[in-house]
Amino acid sequence: MGRPVIKVVAAVIERGGRILVGQRRKSDSHGLKWEFPGGKVERGEAAPAALARELEEELGIQAQVGPEMVRFFHAYPKRATILLMFFKVTDFRGDPQSLAFERIEWVAPNQLPDYDFLEGDVDFVRRLAAGEYR
């Protein structure tokens, strides 16, 4: 039997040509790495609903989850395989607050590769910065 797959949703939240990213808390696993807001999909939950819930919890915003941009698998050593699903979010209510992060920043897409992202996000970040998902 294969290892379990954990479904993870992430938001590419865009405003004024910039993308919102969050830095994991020092005490979290992969502490101080950068990532896109989101989290695990719970059993029986649809991916867009999971993302809307996570964005409310992590940023205090009510987001209209847009189309799925890409999905891929990533395997961290000695851990379950992760199915990462990225969604575009351009419409939300509220002002994003850093409720679950060390800090959050609005970053120009071409500057994203300058940040120390989670290993599973690195290829996506490179492609996003290169304009592949526009």
N, C-alpha and C positions, 0 to 999 in steps of 0.2 A: 504494500500500500504506500502511495506517495505521501509526501509531507503535506500538511494542510496549506491552503492558500488563504491569505488574509486580504480582503478587499479594502482598498484605501482610496478615498476620493480627495481631490485637491482642486482648489480654485485659482484660476488666473484672473484676479480681480484687477480690472483696468479702469483708470480714471485720469483724464488729461494726458493720455499717452504714457502714463507710468503704471507699473505693476506692483501690487502690494505683496511683500514677502515678510516672513517672521523669523526671528532667531529663537531657537529652542532655549529654554531655561538651562542654566548651568547644571542644575541637578537632574535634568531629564537624560534619558539615554540619547547618545549622540549630542550631548550638551554643547550649546553655542553654534551648532550647525544651522544653516539657513534652510528654509523650506517654504512651500506654498501653504496657506491655511487649508485645513481640512482634517480628515481623520478616518477612522475605521467605520465601515458599513456594518451595522448591527444585523443580526439574523432577522430575515423577513422585511428588511428595509430596502427601498429602492435607492439607487446611488444618488440621484439628484436630491431626494428628501434627506438622505444622510448628510450631504454636503450643506444643505440649508441649515440643518440642526447644528452641525459643527461650526459653521460661520457665526451663528447666534451665540454659541458657547464661547468661542475663542475670540471673537471680535465685537460682539454685541450688535451685529447688524442683521437686518432682515433682507436676505438676498434672493433675487430672481435668478435661479441657476439656468444658464444658457446651454448651448450645445456642447456635447462632448468633443474635445479637441483631439485626444489621442488616449490610447490605453496600451500598457505593456507590462510584462512581468519583470520583477527584479528579485534576485535571491541574495540575501545577506548571508554570510557564512554562519553555519550552525543555527539558523533560524528558519522560520517558515518562509515560503515564497510569498511575495506581495504582488497583487494585481493592482497597479496604480492607474487610476482613471482621472484625467485632467478635464475640467469643465471651464468654459469661459463664463465670467460674471461681469457684466457691465452695468447692471441695474441693481441698486440696493438702497435701503433706507437706514439712516443712522450714520454716525461717524465712527469708523473703525477704531477700537481701543485695544490695547495690548493686554487682554485678559488672561491669556495662556502662554504668552511669549516673554522672553527677556526684553525684546523690543520689536517694533514693526517699522518698516520703511517703504516709501514709494520710490521705486527704482525705474530708470529708463531701461527699456528692454536690452539695449546694447551694453549696459553696465552690469547686467545680471551675472555674467561669467566671472566678474571680479569678486563675487561673494562665495564663501565656503559652504556650498550646498551639500545636502545629504547625497551620498553616493548614488542612490537610486534616481535622483533628480538631475544629475550632471548632464547627461546626454540631452534630455528634454530642454534644459536651460540653454545649452549651446544652440540647439535648433531654434528655440524661441527667439534668442538674441539675433540669430541670422535671418529672422523674418519668415521662417518656414510655416508658421501657423497663423499668418496674417490673413 
